[in-house]
Amino acid sequence: MIESDPAGQFVLASDLGLDRIYIWKFDASRGRLVDSDPPFVALPPGDGPRHFAFHPSGRWFYSLQEEASTVAVFAYDARRGRLTAKQTISSLPQGFAGTDFTSEIAVTPDGKFVYVANRLHDSIAWFSIAESGVLTLLGEEWTRGDYPRSFGIDPSGRFLFSCNQRSDAIAAFCRDKNTGALSFTGQYTPVGTPAMILFLEPETLVK
């Protein structure tokens, strides 16, 4: 994954194979990327950073590790483009001993919750965000399908949709904005091997 920070001053990229998150300064005058200082942060060997998400405030950065099924929390210095490790927390329930590969992470627009998709465990986990940016695992909900490749939260924040890749369906869940909890609506939408879901505002659609 590669994406700019909220201010558009730095570009960050996760390298699953090297267990690093690279950081570049964006030179807008020349349209070039310049190595930041330091140029990357390292995750534990074999953890496999996959996707990441910024907190709406821009102060915190959440990295999802596919192989380790963890979320690494970093403080983000937007002026210097630097990440400082604060916490690492599992996306799986305590005592789970099976194989799992995480796939997707999202922070709610109100900055209160983080959601993570667990493949093989086949769940969506949710965390509360403290004022310090650190996370607390609150629960997980079965995706009602196999291998959640990704998920999306609709613009209203009321619903979460899980792309269950090996079940050929998208499952819909209600989201409690106060607790973060998910509850299955009973609705499936048949889609062959769904991999991603995005929402467009009406005014962005081609007329």
N, C-alpha and C positions, 0 to 999 in steps of 0.2 A: 504494500500500500504506500502511496505517496500523496502528500497533501500539504498545502500551506497552512501556517498558523492563522488564527483569527484576524490578525492585523495585516496579513499578507507580506510580512517582512522576512520570514524564514520559511523554508520548505523542509519537511521531515519525511523520511522514508523508513519503513520497517524492512529488515533483511532477515527472513526466517532462517536461511541457511547459515548465516554468520552470527546470528543471535545479537544483532546490533540495530540500533535506531540511529540513522544518519541525519545530520542537520546541516543545511546550507543557508547562507545569507543570500537573499534574492537581490541582485543588482538590477533594478528596474531601468536604469539608464542604458544598459547594454543588453538587457534580457538574458543575463547569465546567472548561474549559481556559483557561489564562492564558498569554500569550506568554512564552516563555523569553527569556533575555538572553545571547547574541543569539537572535533568533527563528528563524533558519535558517542553514544552511551552503550555499554555492553550489558546484556542480560545473561543469566546463568547459562552455561553450555547446554545445548539440547532443548532449551525452553521454547524456542521458535516464535519470536514475535511476529504476529500476523496482521492484525488490524489495530487501529488506535482511534481515540476520540478525545477532543478537547472539551473541557467544561465551558459552558456559555460565558463565564467570567473571563476566560482565557488564562486563569491562574493555575489550572491543573490539567494534567495530561494522563490519559488512561491507556495503557498498552495491554493488548490481549495476546497471551502466549498460547499458540495452538497445541504444541506438544505437551506442555506442562499443565494446561487448563488453569491458568492463573491470570489475574489482572495485576499489573504493576502500576502503582500510582506514583506520579512524579509532580513536583512543583515546577512550574514553567516560568522562566524569566524571559518575558517578551522583549525586553530591551536588548539582551545579549543572546537570546536564542538558546538558553541552557536548560537542561533537565536535571533535577536533583531528586534522587530516589527517596520516597517516603514510606512505602508499604508494598507488600506483595500478599495477595489473598487468593485462595482457591475459589473457582467457580462451581465446585462440586460439593454436595452435602458431606458432612463429616462421616467418615467410615466407608465411603465408597471406594472400592478397590479395583474396579474394572478399567477398561481402556476408554479413553475419551479424547476427542479433538475439538477444541473450540473453533468457532467460525466467524462470529459477528459480535460487535460491541456497539452500544449506543448510549448517549447521555440524553436525558429528557430536556426539552427546551427550558423548563423551569429550574434546571440544575439540581434537582432533588434526588434523582435516581439514575443508576446505571443498569443496563440490561445486557446479558451475555447469552449466546446460544451454545449449547453443548451437544456435539454430535456423538452418537453411540449411547451416551446417557440419555439423549433425546429429550432435552429440557431447555427451558428458558429460565435463567437465574436472574434475580434482581437484588440490587444493593442500595442501601441508603447512603447518601453523601453527607458527611459531617461538615461543619464550618471550616475545618482544617483541610478538607478535600479527601480525607481517608474514607474507606468504605466499610460497611458492615453488611454481610450476607443476610438477607431477610427470608429468602425462600426460593423455591423453584417450582415450575409447572411443567408437566408432561406436555409435549408438543402435539400429542394425538397423531403422531406420524413418525417416520423414520428419517433420520439424518437431516436435521434442520441446517440447511446450507447458509441461510441468512434469515433476517426478519426485518420488518419495517413498522414504525409507529406512525399512524395517520396524523395529518396536520392538527386535528382537534386534540390529540393526545389521549383519546378515549379508547382506541383500539390498537392491538398489536397483531401483526400477521406473520405467521411462521411459514417459511418456504421449506416444506418437508420433501427434500429432493428425491429420496428413494421411495416415497409413497405417492408421488405424482399428484400432490395436492397442497394447497395453501390453507392452513387452519387459522381461524379468527378467534381472538381473545379480547374480552373486555379488560381495561386497565383501570384500577382504582388510583386516582390521582393523589389521594391522601396517603395511602399505604404502599403503593407500587404493585400490589398484588394483581395477579392475572387470573381470569376465570374463563373457561372455554364457552364460546357462544353456541356451539353445536353446528357451526357452519364450516363446511369444506368447499373449496373451489378447485375442481379438477384442472391441473396444469401439468404437462409432461416435464419431469425433472426440473422443477422451479429452482432457480439459483439466486435470484435477487428480486426485490420489490421496491419501487420508488413511487413517490406521490408528486404530482404536478399541480400547482395552483391553476385554477381555470383560465386566468389571463395569460398563462404561458403556453396554452394549447394553440395549435395552429387552427385558424378558423377556415 
